[in-house]
Amino acid sequence: MNQLKYLTVDTQEQPNSAVIWLHGLGADGHDFEPIVPSLSLPSEYAIRFIFPHAPERPVTINGGTRMRAWYDILEMSLERKVDMENLQTSVFQVTELIKEQIEKGIPSERIVIAGFSQGGAVAYQVGLLGQHKLAGIMALSTYLADPKLVPNAADSINVSTPILIHHGLQDPVVPHALGAIAKDTLVKKVYQVSSQDYAMPHSVYPEQIADISTWLQECLS
């Protein structure tokens, strides 16, 4: 299995925390790279931002066209039908990135896993079903690949880990209803969830970036 290639942006010379940020379908690691200066993080936060590139694979809903994708999407129904084997491969690859940062001296409790859209579905799987205690899970304009797989918080290593959910009320790609299902599922299973909706489509807005910055500072303070 190939290791993921990625970009890094360090906010200080000796980072003591990390944010692994997964892009959406058809994008790459460069997609969220420009967000780092926009977060306007105080100088005392020494964070390594890691932006992996998903591998290229055929995507069924796009006529089998090859593009960067964390997994194949088979149907665009509200429930979504995704290739769970692809998804688990991506979860394994992202988990290897977490292990790599641990080996470099950043403990898992200082690592945030974040994802937008398809990348957010992977972030959920890594955080909720993984074996590493994380500093936070950020889910942007995304959904749970299979809500039935989510354990109760008491059965997850990230029982008390902050989870941030953001979604656009006018999202035509990942309907707001999918984000609401994810939120309701996690709240019922007693995870530590905070959420915010925005008057936006499938994107990231300036107001949202400020809220992300505040949340990251709380997670990594």
Backbone as CSV, one residue per row, in Angstrom:
resi,resn,N_x,N_y,N_z,CA_x,CA_y,CA_z,C_x,C_y,C_z
1,MET,0.848,-1.201,0.000,0.000,0.000,0.000,0.880,1.245,0.000
2,ASN,0.628,2.154,-0.916,1.458,3.350,-1.043,1.203,4.325,0.096
3,GLN,2.275,4.986,0.522,2.149,6.036,1.521,1.630,7.302,0.854
4,LEU,0.804,8.029,1.569,0.264,9.266,1.023,1.357,10.324,0.906
5,LYS,1.362,11.037,-0.203,2.203,12.220,-0.344,1.445,13.407,0.233
6,TYR,2.194,14.382,0.744,1.515,15.489,1.413,2.376,16.745,1.414
7,LEU,1.715,17.870,1.680,2.372,19.161,1.882,2.384,19.452,3.374
8,THR,3.374,20.208,3.823,3.380,20.649,5.217,3.580,22.154,5.288
9,VAL,2.931,22.758,6.267,3.115,24.175,6.581,3.287,24.262,8.092
10,ASP,4.472,24.665,8.554,4.730,24.819,9.987,4.562,26.288,10.370
11,THR,3.787,26.539,11.426,3.594,27.925,11.853,4.760,28.432,12.691
12,GLN,5.565,27.518,13.245,6.771,27.862,13.994,7.843,26.823,13.670
13,GLU,9.090,27.094,14.061,10.194,26.221,13.692,10.116,24.848,14.343
14,GLN,9.610,24.754,15.554,9.539,23.476,16.262,8.090,23.186,16.666
15,PRO,7.313,22.630,15.754,5.889,22.373,16.042,5.720,21.375,17.190
16,ASN,4.746,21.643,18.043,4.419,20.718,19.130,3.010,20.158,18.986
17,SER,2.373,20.447,17.856,1.045,19.923,17.567,0.884,19.841,16.059
18,ALA,-0.147,19.132,15.618,-0.337,18.951,14.177,-1.816,18.926,13.832
19,VAL,-2.110,19.377,12.613,-3.452,19.286,12.045,-3.316,18.566,10.704
20,ILE,-3.943,17.411,10.582,-3.966,16.667,9.320,-5.293,16.980,8.650
21,TRP,-5.239,17.653,7.500,-6.428,18.238,6.871,-6.649,17.581,5.507
22,LEU,-7.781,16.897,5.357,-8.081,16.114,4.162,-9.012,16.869,3.223
23,HIS,-8.625,16.955,1.960,-9.394,17.702,0.952,-10.605,16.918,0.472
24,GLY,-11.391,17.558,-0.388,-12.580,16.933,-0.952,-12.314,16.245,-2.283
25,LEU,-13.356,15.665,-2.844,-13.276,14.924,-4.099,-12.750,15.804,-5.235
26,GLY,-11.747,15.302,-5.951,-11.232,15.996,-7.123,-10.244,17.102,-6.833
27,ALA,-10.034,17.407,-5.557,-9.065,18.445,-5.183,-7.737,17.764,-4.846
28,ASP,-6.846,18.486,-4.174,-5.606,17.891,-3.673,-5.163,18.667,-2.444
29,GLY,-3.983,18.337,-1.941,-3.524,18.961,-0.709,-3.356,20.463,-0.784
30,HIS,-3.199,20.989,-1.994,-3.048,22.440,-2.137,-4.342,23.191,-1.830
31,ASP,-5.480,22.487,-1.843,-6.785,23.136,-1.724,-6.904,23.962,-0.453
32,PHE,-6.439,23.421,0.677,-6.577,24.129,1.949,-5.267,24.720,2.449
33,GLU,-4.202,24.569,1.690,-2.915,25.143,2.097,-3.008,26.652,2.365
34,PRO,-3.737,27.431,1.523,-3.787,28.875,1.766,-4.559,29.281,3.009
35,ILE,-5.251,28.340,3.645,-6.067,28.716,4.809,-5.206,28.994,6.030
36,VAL,-3.971,28.493,6.054,-3.149,28.607,7.263,-2.934,30.068,7.665
37,PRO,-2.455,30.947,6.787,-2.302,32.341,7.223,-3.642,33.017,7.539
38,SER,-4.718,32.581,6.877,-6.036,33.171,7.121,-6.558,32.860,8.516
39,LEU,-6.042,31.808,9.142,-6.471,31.450,10.488,-5.965,32.437,11.538
40,SER,-4.942,33.208,11.186,-4.396,34.244,12.086,-4.136,33.697,13.490
41,LEU,-3.454,32.572,13.553,-3.172,31.939,14.841,-2.121,32.725,15.613
42,PRO,-2.281,32.880,16.915,-1.278,33.572,17.725,0.085,32.878,17.618
43,SER,1.139,33.619,17.828,2.487,33.113,17.617,2.851,31.977,18.560
44,GLU,2.154,31.867,19.696,2.511,30.795,20.639,2.019,29.421,20.183
45,TYR,1.226,29.373,19.114,0.759,28.084,18.609,1.720,27.577,17.540
46,ALA,2.468,26.539,17.901,3.446,25.952,16.984,2.814,24.703,16.364
47,ILE,2.174,24.868,15.226,1.375,23.800,14.615,1.964,23.405,13.266
48,ARG,2.035,22.109,13.034,2.385,21.593,11.714,1.076,21.214,10.998
49,PHE,0.780,21.921,9.925,-0.379,21.576,9.106,0.073,20.605,8.021
50,ILE,-0.640,19.509,7.902,-0.318,18.465,6.929,-1.500,18.323,5.972
51,PHE,-1.225,18.478,4.691,-2.274,18.421,3.672,-1.972,17.280,2.702
52,PRO,-2.527,16.091,2.962,-2.243,14.947,2.087,-2.969,15.062,0.745
53,HIS,-2.419,14.377,-0.254,-3.063,14.222,-1.559,-3.710,12.845,-1.614
54,ALA,-5.005,12.796,-1.861,-5.646,11.498,-2.055,-5.108,10.847,-3.325
55,PRO,-5.091,9.517,-3.414,-4.671,8.849,-4.650,-5.700,9.061,-5.756
56,GLU,-5.272,8.869,-6.983,-6.207,8.947,-8.103,-6.881,7.596,-8.292
57,ARG,-8.196,7.612,-8.527,-8.957,6.386,-8.774,-10.202,6.729,-9.587
58,PRO,-10.771,5.757,-10.300,-12.018,6.019,-11.032,-13.159,6.311,-10.049
59,VAL,-13.995,7.271,-10.398,-15.131,7.629,-9.545,-16.421,7.378,-10.323
60,THR,-17.217,6.455,-9.817,-18.401,5.983,-10.539,-19.372,7.102,-10.856
61,ILE,-19.663,7.965,-9.883,-20.667,9.010,-10.118,-20.208,10.039,-11.149
62,ASN,-18.917,10.056,-11.458,-18.387,10.953,-12.490,-18.030,10.178,-13.755
63,GLY,-18.780,9.127,-14.004,-18.607,8.369,-15.243,-17.334,7.549,-15.293
64,GLY,-16.772,7.239,-14.133,-15.547,6.456,-14.093,-14.287,7.258,-14.350
65,THR,-14.411,8.579,-14.418,-13.235,9.428,-14.617,-12.281,9.307,-13.434
66,ARG,-10.990,9.221,-13.725,-9.990,9.144,-12.663,-9.726,10.533,-12.095
67,MET,-9.707,10.617,-10.792,-9.427,11.874,-10.098,-8.978,11.548,-8.689
68,ARG,-8.471,12.549,-8.015,-8.080,12.322,-6.625,-9.339,12.110,-5.788
69,ALA,-9.379,10.979,-5.102,-10.563,10.618,-4.313,-10.136,9.712,-3.166
70,TRP,-10.699,9.939,-2.008,-10.410,9.087,-0.857,-11.118,7.747,-0.975
71,TYR,-12.179,7.710,-1.776,-12.913,6.473,-2.036,-13.861,6.713,-3.209
72,ASP,-14.298,5.622,-3.807,-15.267,5.720,-4.895,-16.654,5.979,-4.312
73,ILE,-17.405,6.845,-4.982,-18.809,7.080,-4.630,-19.652,6.411,-5.703
74,LEU,-20.479,5.463,-5.286,-21.221,4.637,-6.237,-22.576,5.233,-6.594
75,GLU,-23.206,5.925,-5.636,-24.515,6.549,-5.880,-24.582,7.870,-5.127
76,MET,-25.284,8.856,-5.720,-25.442,10.156,-5.076,-26.809,10.294,-4.414
77,SER,-27.340,9.186,-3.893,-28.576,9.263,-3.125,-28.287,9.993,-1.828
78,LEU,-29.342,10.385,-1.107,-29.126,11.105,0.143,-28.274,10.287,1.099
79,GLU,-28.519,8.983,1.130,-27.761,8.133,2.044,-26.302,7.959,1.596
80,ARG,-26.050,8.197,0.328,-24.744,7.950,-0.279,-24.440,6.445,-0.274
81,LYS,-23.843,5.973,-1.328,-23.347,4.599,-1.374,-21.889,4.685,-1.750
82,VAL,-21.019,4.338,-0.828,-19.583,4.519,-1.036,-18.880,3.173,-0.987
83,ASP,-17.678,3.142,-1.556,-16.850,1.942,-1.534,-16.145,1.881,-0.188
84,MET,-16.659,1.044,0.711,-16.130,1.000,2.070,-14.718,0.438,2.112
85,GLU,-14.374,-0.415,1.151,-13.001,-0.936,1.117,-12.020,0.187,0.797
86,ASN,-12.379,1.031,-0.187,-11.566,2.223,-0.481,-11.430,3.090,0.763
87,LEU,-12.545,3.297,1.440,-12.561,4.161,2.619,-11.620,3.629,3.691
88,GLN,-11.672,2.327,3.935,-10.812,1.747,4.957,-9.335,1.845,4.574
89,THR,-9.047,1.753,3.283,-7.664,1.945,2.832,-7.195,3.359,3.161
90,SER,-8.049,4.346,2.891,-7.694,5.737,3.191,-7.537,5.949,4.690
91,VAL,-8.397,5.321,5.480,-8.282,5.419,6.942,-6.923,4.883,7.391
92,PHE,-6.516,3.761,6.833,-5.214,3.176,7.175,-4.081,4.136,6.803
93,GLN,-4.165,4.728,5.609,-3.100,5.623,5.150,-3.013,6.876,6.021
94,VAL,-4.147,7.420,6.401,-4.142,8.612,7.261,-3.640,8.252,8.655
95,THR,-4.012,7.074,9.129,-3.515,6.624,10.428,-1.991,6.504,10.415
96,GLU,-1.429,6.103,9.283,0.028,6.038,9.158,0.643,7.434,9.283
97,LEU,-0.061,8.462,8.802,0.431,9.839,8.963,0.431,10.237,10.435
98,ILE,-0.600,9.817,11.164,-0.637,10.087,12.601,0.564,9.425,13.283
99,LYS,0.814,8.170,12.951,1.950,7.456,13.540,3.269,8.145,13.207
100,GLU,3.362,8.669,11.993,4.593,9.356,11.578,4.841,10.586,12.436
101,GLN,3.777,11.340,12.725,3.939,12.525,13.571,4.284,12.143,15.006
102,ILE,3.715,11.049,15.489,4.063,10.574,16.831,5.551,10.243,16.891
103,GLU,6.057,9.583,15.843,7.483,9.243,15.795,8.356,10.493,15.746
104,LYS,7.809,11.593,15.223,8.559,12.850,15.165,8.437,13.665,16.446
105,GLY,7.733,13.115,17.436,7.678,13.765,18.734,6.392,14.483,19.068
106,ILE,5.384,14.415,18.202,4.095,15.051,18.485,3.122,13.966,18.946
107,PRO,2.714,13.975,20.210,1.813,12.926,20.696,0.444,13.024,20.027
108,SER,-0.258,11.915,19.970,-1.559,11.907,19.290,-2.541,12.877,19.932
109,GLU,-2.408,13.102,21.240,-3.299,14.035,21.948,-3.098,15.473,21.514
110,ARG,-2.057,15.712,20.677,-1.790,17.051,20.143,-2.051,17.090,18.631
111,ILE,-2.790,16.105,18.129,-3.069,16.023,16.698,-4.570,16.165,16.460
112,VAL,-4.923,17.052,15.546,-6.311,17.238,15.100,-6.454,16.608,13.725
113,ILE,-7.535,15.850,13.520,-7.846,15.330,12.195,-9.018,16.145,11.649
114,ALA,-8.835,16.698,10.455,-9.853,17.558,9.846,-10.129,17.101,8.424
115,GLY,-11.330,17.343,7.952,-11.639,16.974,6.578,-12.821,17.736,6.033
116,PHE,-12.748,18.021,4.738,-13.826,18.703,4.026,-14.489,17.718,3.082
117,SER,-15.820,17.654,3.122,-16.595,16.818,2.207,-16.148,15.358,2.308
118,GLN,-15.683,14.767,1.214,-15.250,13.379,1.241,-14.128,13.166,2.271
119,GLY,-13.240,14.142,2.375,-12.174,14.048,3.369,-12.702,14.022,4.792
120,GLY,-13.828,14.679,5.012,-14.437,14.675,6.333,-14.970,13.315,6.719
121,ALA,-15.497,12.573,5.735,-15.973,11.216,6.016,-14.825,10.332,6.479
122,VAL,-13.650,10.521,5.873,-12.457,9.781,6.312,-12.048,10.233,7.715
123,ALA,-12.086,11.528,7.960,-11.712,12.052,9.282,-12.602,11.470,10.372
124,TYR,-13.892,11.380,10.089,-14.808,10.759,11.057,-14.378,9.327,11.373
125,GLN,-14.094,8.550,10.323,-13.726,7.148,10.529,-12.435,7.037,11.340
126,VAL,-11.450,7.870,11.006,-10.167,7.833,11.716,-10.364,8.163,13.192
127,GLY,-11.166,9.186,13.469,-11.338,9.637,14.839,-12.249,8.770,15.679
128,LEU,-13.377,8.355,15.107,-14.381,7.642,15.893,-14.077,6.160,16.046
129,LEU,-13.412,5.592,15.038,-13.166,4.152,15.048,-11.683,3.798,15.216
130,GLY,-10.840,4.815,15.336,-9.406,4.577,15.412,-8.915,4.245,16.811
131,GLN,-7.593,4.087,16.910,-6.960,3.689,18.165,-6.098,4.790,18.770
132,HIS,-6.179,6.003,18.218,-5.372,7.102,18.738,-6.255,8.174,19.368
133,LYS,-5.926,8.541,20.585,-6.596,9.639,21.260,-6.156,10.943,20.604
134,LEU,-7.110,11.721,20.081,-6.801,12.924,19.315,-7.175,14.193,20.072
135,ALA,-6.610,15.318,19.618,-6.933,16.613,20.212,-8.282,17.121,19.727
136,GLY,-8.687,16.718,18.515,-9.955,17.194,17.969,-10.263,16.545,16.640
137,ILE,-11.542,16.564,16.286,-12.024,16.072,14.996,-12.849,17.181,14.366
138,MET,-12.446,17.631,13.178,-13.152,18.715,12.491,-13.797,18.183,11.214
139,ALA,-15.109,18.315,11.130,-15.881,17.764,10.015,-16.585,18.902,9.279
140,LEU,-16.100,19.233,8.087,-16.602,20.376,7.332,-17.398,19.914,6.118
141,SER,-18.661,20.309,6.055,-19.517,20.019,4.894,-19.442,18.542,4.512
142,THR,-19.671,17.680,5.495,-19.435,16.258,5.283,-20.519,15.410,5.910
143,TYR,-20.256,14.097,5.997,-21.263,13.132,6.434,-20.569,11.891,6.995
144,LEU,-21.332,11.068,7.673,-20.847,9.768,8.125,-21.061,8.763,6.998
145,ALA,-20.014,8.036,6.630,-20.144,7.065,5.551,-21.170,5.992,5.901
146,ASP,-21.197,5.587,7.158,-22.180,4.606,7.630,-22.440,4.860,9.112
147,PRO,-23.518,5.597,9.435,-23.796,5.922,10.843,-23.892,4.699,11.743
148,LYS,-24.266,3.559,11.179,-24.434,2.346,11.996,-23.103,1.855,12.555
149,LEU,-21.999,2.240,11.941,-20.683,1.791,12.408,-20.150,2.602,13.589
150,VAL,-20.762,3.749,13.856,-20.241,4.631,14.902,-20.512,4.036,16.279
151,PRO,-19.469,3.792,17.075,-19.686,3.238,18.421,-20.216,4.302,19.366
152,ASN,-20.777,3.873,20.480,-21.108,4.818,21.532,-19.825,5.484,22.004
153,ALA,-19.944,6.725,22.462,-18.747,7.460,22.875,-17.943,6.690,23.923
154,ALA,-18.639,6.022,24.822,-17.962,5.294,25.887,-17.083,4.162,25.349
155,ASP,-17.358,3.724,24.127,-16.585,2.638,23.517,-15.522,3.148,22.546
156,SER,-15.369,4.466,22.451,-14.380,5.069,21.561,-13.266,5.692,22.382
157,ILE,-12.041,5.590,21.889,-10.920,6.220,22.585,-11.079,7.738,22.605
158,ASN,-11.873,8.262,21.675,-12.101,9.705,21.603,-13.432,10.111,22.226
159,VAL,-13.749,9.452,23.344,-14.991,9.713,24.062,-15.149,11.187,24.449
160,SER,-14.052,11.840,24.822,-14.126,13.231,25.287,-13.475,14.213,24.316
161,THR,-13.113,13.740,23.136,-12.442,14.591,22.153,-13.430,15.567,21.530
162,PRO,-13.111,16.862,21.460,-14.023,17.822,20.828,-14.220,17.513,19.343
163,ILE,-15.480,17.557,18.917,-15.821,17.354,17.508,-16.516,18.611,17.005
164,LEU,-15.986,19.195,15.943,-16.565,20.394,15.350,-17.233,20.026,14.031
165,ILE,-18.510,20.396,13.885,-19.260,20.148,12.655,-19.697,21.483,12.066
166,HIS,-19.292,21.747,10.841,-19.728,22.930,10.093,-20.415,22.482,8.809
167,HIS,-21.492,23.187,8.437,-22.176,22.840,7.191,-22.871,24.077,6.625
168,GLY,-22.961,24.106,5.295,-23.663,25.180,4.612,-25.138,24.859,4.445
169,LEU,-25.966,25.847,4.708,-27.410,25.648,4.576,-27.839,25.536,3.122
170,GLN,-26.999,26.024,2.190,-27.335,25.965,0.759,-26.405,25.015,0.008
171,ASP,-25.964,23.968,0.674,-25.010,23.033,0.071,-25.726,22.110,-0.921
172,PRO,-25.416,22.218,-2.236,-26.061,21.345,-3.220,-25.316,20.027,-3.434
173,VAL,-24.116,19.903,-2.886,-23.276,18.721,-3.112,-23.452,17.704,-1.985
174,VAL,-23.256,18.152,-0.757,-23.530,17.330,0.426,-24.672,18.020,1.165
175,PRO,-25.894,17.583,0.961,-27.039,18.278,1.556,-26.903,18.470,3.063
176,HIS,-27.410,19.601,3.529,-27.346,19.907,4.952,-27.932,18.781,5.789
177,ALA,-28.908,18.070,5.257,-29.535,16.971,5.995,-28.516,15.900,6.384
178,LEU,-27.515,15.670,5.534,-26.490,14.668,5.850,-25.627,15.115,7.024
179,GLY,-25.288,16.391,7.056,-24.540,16.913,8.194,-25.360,16.827,9.471
180,ALA,-26.668,17.060,9.357,-27.547,16.993,10.528,-27.656,15.561,11.045
181,ILE,-27.697,14.588,10.131,-27.737,13.180,10.547,-26.473,12.835,11.332
182,ALA,-25.328,13.291,10.834,-24.067,13.035,11.533,-24.100,13.651,12.931
183,LYS,-24.516,14.897,13.005,-24.572,15.575,14.306,-25.499,14.841,15.263
184,ASP,-26.713,14.521,14.802,-27.689,13.851,15.677,-27.167,12.497,16.146
185,THR,-26.511,11.763,15.241,-25.952,10.460,15.602,-24.928,10.604,16.714
186,LEU,-24.033,11.574,16.566,-22.953,11.741,17.549,-23.472,12.263,18.882
187,VAL,-24.446,13.159,18.832,-25.032,13.674,20.078,-25.723,12.543,20.842
188,LYS,-26.479,11.716,20.115,-27.180,10.601,20.771,-26.201,9.601,21.378
189,LYS,-25.025,9.490,20.778,-24.019,8.561,21.298,-23.085,9.234,22.296
190,VAL,-23.431,10.462,22.675,-22.810,11.215,23.769,-21.366,11.617,23.488
191,TYR,-21.085,12.015,22.234,-19.791,12.623,21.918,-19.834,14.110,22.257
192,GLN,-18.661,14.726,22.303,-18.539,16.148,22.657,-18.612,16.986,21.376
193,VAL,-19.817,17.310,20.955,-20.060,17.932,19.651,-20.397,19.407,19.787
194,SER,-19.774,20.221,18.938,-20.219,21.599,18.734,-20.435,21.775,17.235
195,SER,-21.439,22.548,16.863,-21.766,22.668,15.442,-22.211,24.076,15.104
196,GLN,-22.059,24.393,13.826,-22.469,25.702,13.334,-22.868,25.585,11.870
197,ASP,-23.987,26.173,11.509,-24.416,26.241,10.117,-24.139,27.632,9.564
198,TYR,-23.911,27.698,8.247,-23.580,28.964,7.601,-24.421,29.134,6.336
199,ALA,-24.691,30.364,5.990,-25.439,30.663,4.770,-24.479,30.601,3.588
200,MET,-24.110,29.378,3.215,-23.120,29.184,2.154,-23.415,27.881,1.415
201,PRO,-22.850,27.717,0.207,-22.962,26.449,-0.512,-21.880,25.475,-0.037
202,HIS,-21.338,24.670,-0.949,-20.315,23.670,-0.606,-18.949,24.348,-0.653
203,SER,-18.612,25.053,0.415,-17.402,25.872,0.392,-17.005,26.224,1.825
204,VAL,-16.010,27.106,1.946,-15.582,27.614,3.241,-15.641,29.134,3.177
205,TYR,-16.260,29.758,4.178,-16.463,31.201,4.199,-15.529,31.867,5.213
206,PRO,-15.241,33.180,5.018,-14.367,33.897,5.947,-14.830,33.825,7.398
207,GLU,-16.134,33.998,7.626,-16.658,33.905,8.997,-16.364,32.537,9.603
208,GLN,-16.469,31.517,8.776,-16.208,30.150,9.227,-14.736,29.961,9.596
209,ILE,-13.837,30.567,8.826,-12.410,30.437,9.096,-12.068,31.001,10.471
210,ALA,-12.683,32.109,10.835,-12.453,32.677,12.161,-12.932,31.732,13.254
211,ASP,-14.074,31.080,13.024,-14.603,30.132,14.009,-13.711,28.893,14.117
212,ILE,-13.166,28.444,12.988,-12.238,27.312,13.002,-10.995,27.666,13.804
213,SER,-10.483,28.866,13.604,-9.289,29.312,14.326,-9.523,29.285,15.834
214,THR,-10.663,29.802,16.259,-10.990,29.813,17.693,-11.049,28.403,18.247
215,TRP,-11.696,27.507,17.495,-11.836,26.117,17.954,-10.480,25.422,18.027
216,LEU,-9.633,25.613,17.015,-8.308,25.004,17.034,-7.500,25.476,18.235
217,GLN,-7.592,26.752,18.530,-6.845,27.275,19.676,-7.321,26.650,20.968
218,GLU,-8.630,26.397,21.067,-9.169,25.747,22.259,-8.674,24.299,22.366
219,CYS,-8.647,23.606,21.234,-8.208,22.207,21.225,-6.732,22.076,21.589
220,LEU,-5.928,23.047,21.142,-4.472,22.928,21.256,-3.868,23.888,22.283
221,SER,-4.703,24.461,23.115,-4.192,25.416,24.117,-3.399,24.686,25.198
